[in-house]
Amino acid sequence: MPVKSSPKQRPLTTMSDENPDLYYAIPWSHGTLGFLVAAELTIVPASKYVRMEYWPVTGQAELGRLLNTPDIYKDNQFVEALVYSRSQAVLMLGNMTDEAEPDKVSLLNIMLQAWSCPKTDEAEPDKVSLLNIMLQAWSCPKTDEPDKINAIGDYHKPWFFKHVEGFLKRGSGVEYIPLRHYYHRHTRSIFWMLEVTLTSLYSQDVRVSFDRLPGPVVVVGSSCSKGGRRSGSGSSSSSCCGSVWSSGSSINSIAVFVKVGVVVLVVIGVLVVDIIPFGNNPVFRWLFGWMVPPKVSLLKLTQGETIKQMYEKYQIIQDMLVPMKDLTRSLDFFHQELDLYPLWICPFMLYNQQGLVHPRGDEDEMYVDIGAYGTPKTKHFSTIPSTRRLEDFVSKVNGFQMLYADSYLSESQFRTMFDHSLYDKMRDQLDCKKAFPEIYDKVNRKART
């Protein structure tokens, strides 16, 4: 990895055996040690499919036991889990392969199977007859596994996390997913961020300020207090459903609201908060699934200040890395603080080497990434205090916070979580302080503002 830290300096080549200090200091440094001008990567051959096994799991302790089994990682290239409640999860094990049994529901595959089936000494069936083709296909010897190809990335398919949830009822299963579809398995639904209902933002009796949206706002499907009207700094001019609220009205629950005169734009802006709660409906998928997911640039363009504030106040997007041995207590703490599901579980090996992120001991250690995205259901949730409690817990178990998300750690807490010893040495050696800020100043919310 050639790195350039100043205009006069030639790029330094970094490898584990050449400039090892810089090599190990670069990960997680967020561009504060210089510009990475190139990278040499080791790649592996790609296959056509990923053979996926789905295993329903009952209880967090059982999930922790399974993920602590070394053989799982020896025998599988991909390991992850989705936790749907305190008692239900689905463990997924995947391996790349070039062979997969075709989906027998496809007429084309039935015909291909008939034509490729070993022929008997008798007269060959007339392939013009569809009935004969089907009879020959179904009488053809089958493979050991009745698996099928599932192109989960097709626009009309159920969202992946919903598809996985179905195995809680159906039991374990196996299928083949085209490799590209597998890598984009969470793309169409932006994990599960498209589904969260807009009303969840108003589950508590929250006063919503529309001062930045001048003029009246039409409210459709709002819940009402006694008498069909709501009291507040503003007053309604008609019944609660479909009423017109003046700026500053107190609203308990909203399905859709549109600013008078700019209907389409504001509707899109509102959908930014929870975007498409009905997006997994089969009718929507078949008619409009090709439009999903919406472009992030469009969402930001149509996101008003009020919507942005609501999003930041009532939603959380965090990935926390904790030791595998602390997975069960971590899931308990996430439930206590967030009561948010699904949770994304991704195990990985954290190697004992220099740098900002490494185990506290002297050996490699299994860690797990817990991804929490959406609107927490706990009554006491508030973005900053709740995130701070999560950060404190993760620090206590010697975990780490992914720095793409908002961090509210103090600088001293940040330096305790991330080992800066090698990082500080390289900043001094390369004279980075004159050109690049520290990591904390780039990633911490308070420092940025």
Secondary structure, 3 states (H helix, E strand, C coil): CEEECCCCCCCEECECCECHHHHHHCCCCCCCCCEECCCCCCCCCCCCEEEEEEEEEECHHHHHHHHCCHHHHHHCCEEEEEECCCCEEEEEEEEEECCCCCCCCCHHHHHHHHHHCCCCCCCCCCCCCHHHHHHHHHHCCCCCCCCCECCCCCCCCCCHHHHHHCHHHHCCEEEEEEHHHHHCCCCCCCCCCCCCCHHHHHCCCCECCCCCCCCCEEEECCCCCHHHCCCCCCCCCCCCCCCEECCCCECCCCCEEEECCCHHHHHHHHHHHHCCCCCCCHHHHHHHHHHCCCCHHHHHHCCCHHHHHHHHHHCEEEEEEEEHHHHHHHHHHHHHHCCCCCEEEEEEEECCCCCCCCCCCCCCEEEEEEEEEECCCCCCCCHHHHHHHHHHHHHHCCCEECCCCCECCCHHHHHHHCCCHHHHHHHHHCCHHHCCCCHHHHHEHHHHC
